[in-house]
Amino acid sequence: MLAETLKLPDPPLLIVASRLADEYLWAEALNPGAYDVLAKPFDAEEVIRVLRSAWFHKGMRPENRNQTVMKMAAAG
């Protein structure tokens, strides 16, 4: 899935979720480009932290920076 999303002009950030979220899975997911790994069952605070971080990261990418700044200015 990650390889296919990376082909897109503006690829989404991939967050992997698994009951087997250990150091091995974390390395296997992040090394090729996944954004983060969440363990199941979900911990609400961890999910919120990862999603906030992803939204910030996505909004601050160079190709999105101007668009993000314009949206923030319009929201004023």
Steps between C-alpha positions, in 0.01 A plus 500: 500500500780740590676454167178584314422810707854632448430509124227760549577869435407588860530172690310462825688416817459131580445406863521127565285347775556151637450285807860391445653849509849427626845640417532265201173617343585860578832468313340305215232767454702818552812411302319488163300815579195439720433795727440316829375181663213477748441203728156343531296529706536872452598734778302821442783734604749324271260510204439872553875567529579310179214659303589853613861438407400363159269794429773746592759310295271479197408867521860611528632305201661743254245422228213574742649789698352783291159334490506450878605859566220627273240288682624623838490862381147458364385348830658799662 
